[in-house]
Amino acid sequence: MTLTPERTASDLVQERRLVTSVPGPKSQALLARKTEAVSAGVGISWPVFITQAGGGVLIDVDGNSMIDLGSGIAVTTVGNANPYVVEGVQKQVAEFTHTCFMVTPYSGYVEVCEALNRVTPGDHEKRSALFNSGAEAVENAVKIARVYTQRSAVVVVEHGYHGRTNLTMGMTAKNMPYKNGFGPFAPEIYRVPTSYPFRDGPHDGPEVAKWAISRIEKEIGATNVAAIIIEPVQGEGGFIVPAPGYFAAMAAFAKANGIVFVADEIQSGFCRTGDWFASEHEGVVPDLITTAKGIAGGMPLAAVTGRAEIMDSVHAGGLGGTYGGNPVACAAALGAIRWMEEEDAPGRARAIEAAMMPRLRSMQENHPAIGDVRGRGAMLAIELVKVGTMDPDPERTAALARFCVGEGVIVLTTGTYGNVFRFLPPLTMPMHLLEEALGIIERGLEATA
């Protein structure tokens, strides 16, 4: 598929254009105001204040047009200000902005749940419930699994990320910046090995799953486990794609032992990896699936979708929240899902992978600091190591990121060791901008060698 400027769903000129240094003077002035007004605990990756965005570009207050390889951390998958989303939001805002679905319901909530039941993996009978954020979705998946199984233990895996609430911080693997100083955390959370092919040596997916299952059986007891929760492609942990067989083996173990298997698809879902959901790459049908980020084109919405008998096991009133399934966010989600279906969003993600992977592998051949190239669809990454070793190189990773942003390419780093460069372009990204961004990344590798 060729993505042209005409198909980016944006009237912004699709070009990289720098008129000041980055950050420019207006962004620097706003940064000073941010420092005076916003808690220091709210960090920002780059002090670049945005006024417009669409297609594959972000426009800052200084007039710089920068290439967007972050999509607001996989949120604006359908592109910023997508017309399908804008149309739905504008219409809904004019009609009403809130009633609380639990007080006086509305059709948009029902329609989003119907769409989720349709597009998520599996042809079994499903139910959905809507929330505000990914962390809320994960917390509610745990609640549902505990009620259904009448068990309490929750199993997660190394390098996993599930949110910033107390429960989900306990489920998250990385200490800084997510957990440090915020404990004690919720009990009955257990962490087992995950498949990390670049660092697993000769061990394949089923072998690593065997280690994880042995830990569950010996240290926790399978009959005590309510849920196993795994990201099919890990996000904050470093865009780790497990070796074939790992994810499926963990799902099979859960099924055999009456454990609810939960796929956390908050970052990998909604066409990001070249299928509607990353679980499909392994042929796994989760019992429950948590979604957020790309679900609503930038509006705050999240969901838990799953087997009807599991979702319906919770007593009436046990799930919900004041803003969960807000009507404006529901209108945005319906627009985003319609765009994904009509514009073949999975095909767009695969086209981005086809364009990026050969270039990234070529960079790896020329730059031995790239220890690994991995990912699926429009969820790709390179892991940087100190040349000649397997030791992570977070310093060079940070330097490369600064170079790219200075050249007008917004990038994100990630990983337990802070040494992974992740790529999350919107699916509306024109190919000429993608190629230009890759060229700048390669120049950055040379400049930071």
PyMOL commands that set and color helices and strands:
alter all, ss='L'
color gray80, all
select helices_A, chain A and resi 5-7+25-37+71-74+83-95+107-119+134-149+166-171+197-199+205-220+222-224+246-256+278-282+293-296+308-311+327-342+345-366+394-406+431-447
alter helices_A, ss='H'
color red, helices_A
select strands_A, chain A and resi 50-54+57-60+65-68+126-131+153-157+189-192+225-230+260-264+288-291+302-307+370-376+379-384+409-410+412-414+420-423
alter strands_A, ss='S'
color yellow, strands_A
deselect
rebuild
show_as cartoon
